[in-house]
């Protein structure tokens, strides 16, 4: 029995999902924890309710639906393209409201016309909310993980720094901290003088031997941790990252990009002008961005009333392209949010690459908005 009441509008919502070609799929409330811990992002990992099976397997209460729906798709070996909808309880520690609440949404798996699929996801989210909240003015914010990654990869940073920046996308405070470190390199913490000297001298064999001896002297078992070689590689990366400095011109380019915020109708030209002025080649990311805008306009979405913000992301690590959120105009509560996650199904075990896009609806927030 659910501990909270299901919103009264869920019957019409499920009918809407079916009309959009997305039949409902059920997933277990108890899920393996590993996929969420590995792929969901730091923000969600901190708020998961964990438990353990009798055999010691890490389990969790379902904190979101995208990963369970993808796992179900892989397990049932269903062909693509395939659309699924879902509706049920999710469990996560929240800063406001109940730790148990209802989510619904659509996942669109295997559609190779990615621009059209992206546009349809936004159009579906807006259309569903317009039906549930008649007469309300909705605000849509979009970003693009792929465009941000394309900018970062042109700056000539080590792969470790690229990974840090990409994982911080959408978290403005964390991103600002990383940019500050790039402007003013820090001393690597936790690195003793001997290790630093061996790394600086390029003596990898000596570093591994030194780590191995230190582990033996302290009784630290390699069976319970990383090997001396793995630790050596990590220490080398740590020193390299701490010593990396991005020149002022490149920092200015990155900050100028992150400051972009304008109507989506003007965004493609703004990105083209930005890339030209900075001498950057954004490659296919910019082309896909333009194709998506055209597909959105073709569906009848008013792209002049949608906002593009270059620094906008969502706190889940599996997004690869489009990210978006929908709220009521002048309200902070996000009512729907989603994006593209083309790498997720492969990471979860799919044999072939499956492009994917989807969105979630926060039903408790929608219910509160309806009551107002």
Phi, psi and omega in degrees: 000132178293147179275346179233155182282140176286136178305145187290343185269006186293331178298312179292329179294316179296323176296323177296317178302314181298319179296334179269011176075030182229083179295153184285140173238139178261143176230149182297148177291323177271124185235154170297135187282332189304314181300323180289320180292328182276327195235347190276340181108151186300319183301316180284322181303323181293341190246009180281143174268108185263151172212189184215143177280174179296336180268002178093004179288136178284126181235166176209158169288139185306112182269345178195175188253339188300309180297313177300320179295318179295318177298319178297319179298317180293317183294325182273357178052040179282139180287167179237161001288151182213135176249136176234149166241163178213157175202124180175183182278144169234157188228118175201151178291124183244148178285335179220142178084188184284152176280354177234124182206169183264139171232151174221165178172184181229136172242130184247105189248130170091002178282115185281341174279078192294324179297316179294320179294319177300312181299320180295322179300313179295317181297320178296314181299314180294317181296318179296315180294325178296326177288318182285334183233065184299140177083354180272147175269124183261149178242128182243128177244131178234151173222183181211109179299321184294321179294316178300315180298322179296320178295313182300319185289344178274354187273354177076024179278153172302154184301326179298319178291321177302316180298318179300312182294318181295319179292334180274355183303128181097343177255091189299322181294314179295318180297319177298320179297319180293321178294325177296319179294324179291329178283329182226089182309141183257158172285132181295120180279150177077012181249112183285166187298321181295315179299316181297320180295318180294321179293316180298324180281352181074020183269080183294318180298318179295323179294316179297317180296320180295317179294317180300315180295319179297319179294321179293319181295327182265359179072026182270113186284132176289341179291336183258006183207191176287156179285163177305322179295318179295320179294319179299316180298320180293320179294322178296318179295320181298316179293318180298317180295321182290332183269350182290134177228131178267129183294163188300323181296314180294321177298318178297319178300314182294318179293322178297320178297311183295340180277351182293126175207119187195169177302143182300331179298336181256357192288320183297316178295319180298319179291321178297314179296318179299311182297319180295314181295325183271353182071033182255150173247105182275358171056221186292337182300319180289321177298317178294324177300313181294320179297321180296316179299317179298320180293323178295316179297323180295329177281354178096007176287137179277095186289344177286343180256008176253138183260132170258126175235120186298329182272001185278126174219179178237146191282052174226132189287346189272359180288145184233347183210244178307136165227145181205157174219149179234133177220176171281146180303131179068018175242146183271338185292124177282126181263330178212147179201150180185199181165189183262139182219070188290338183268346192297313185295325176296317179296331180276355175120001178295140182287327181246155176291129182236108176297147186207146176211152180189180179206157177242151174245130177270101190289329179292323178290322178294318178299318178296318178297322178295322182292337180276000000 
